[in-house]
């Protein structure tokens, strides 16, 4: 298979299927061969599902012959391994669930299946979406395709590595403190954390009930729009899932961003930032200005208190894991175990106060969002760190630029905006008003039409 | 009435007391990491008088479209 096919967009893939230039079975066979060749070094997949993939591909081929127009028909995808898949092992990246085969599946898995996608397999996640696997773990961590000495970001690490390597065309991720956007940033792809409540979390392993988001990862904003369209919408099985109607995300990509107002919060997001990240970000703002966007600087003091999100995440993670942690602690990775255990040390009062601070942050940001349409920041303050750095057991939880938008629940997109001097991808973060995914996607799409960072390929 | 000022630092003694109260076991050689993790997370709370936080209800039944979120767009 040529790289051109492995890296084609979802829209182009559909067009070539319908022009009979390619077939889903042919593409699926080629991608399975590519996975067999590249994944032993990348470790993006926990489980490859060739029989299921080929069955899905044959069904898609049949549907195409009948004139079925679903845009995701025959599109090869994978699911982060915290999404339950009926009859397919779902490990959570943990020894605790190493052989767990669910008899039900998540709403999003079912929706993508109903959309006609081809399931290639399950993608490695940091253990329970929280802890990088250290050497000796039952499941090895994914490697960054741009430089395998570096992490691909987490926790949706397999999703990021697989997309950057051209092993599939779309993937699910989850994002509690940046787990969609971090891998998108470090792997040079695109990821969207939708508004809290826009996409169902039913059947997805929990890290933190009030911070968890599910969303799409892909190589382009347009691909994310197609994937979001097929996963968004009310689900009574997730009590936080909104009943609001779903917008036309693909239709919103009209390229017209003239007059949009971007606010750049100059506090918090630039602390200790690498000069390469700042340079790439400022250049991205310059591109957006040329597209007719108005850019202004802001200060949002509440973001300076964002670190308190850890109190919420760790408390809720401990509540979810307490039984297993007390009964079978040896099945948790050491660093993860202690991170979750730290949640037991947060008092009830502190948890409540952290939620109150969070509400104050939401209120403060809501006021700002009356004056601008989108907030822009660097997605991360630095490029991907090395495994060697992350294997330092004294590292607690690195500070990043993503948790503020888990606290506020706003739709937030990460997309490539350049490279560091060492050749690692850099990323732009765009955050819109609640349930205004269409605006964020429209802006990101216009940026990708004006730049080619998202078309760069790693040396795999 | 303002809160009593809190110590900005999480001391090792306080950490040990919290561990005992929670009834969990954390190896001695990991206490520094845990102190750093918890200390950084607590710092924003310790820097404010909680009674000055605007009286917005804490929301554990978080409704993305509802009034608790603060970010409302009709």
Interface residues (C-beta under 8 A of the other chain):
Chain A: X195 X196 X197 X198 X209 X210 X239 X240 X241 X242 X243 X244 X304 X305 X306 X307 X308 X309 X310 X311 X314 X334 X338 X339 X341 X342 X344 X345 X346 X347 X350 X352 X353 X354 X355 X356 X357 X359 X360 X361 X362 X363 X365 X366 X369 X393 X394 X395 X396 X397 X399 X408 X409 X410 X433 X434 X435 X436
Chain B: X15 X18 X19 X22 X23 X24 X26 X27 X30 X32 X33 X34 X36 X37 X38 X40 X41 X42 X43 X44 X45 X47 X48 X50 X53 X54 X56 X57 X58 X59 X60 X61 X62 X63 X64 X65 X68 X69 X70 X71 X72 X73
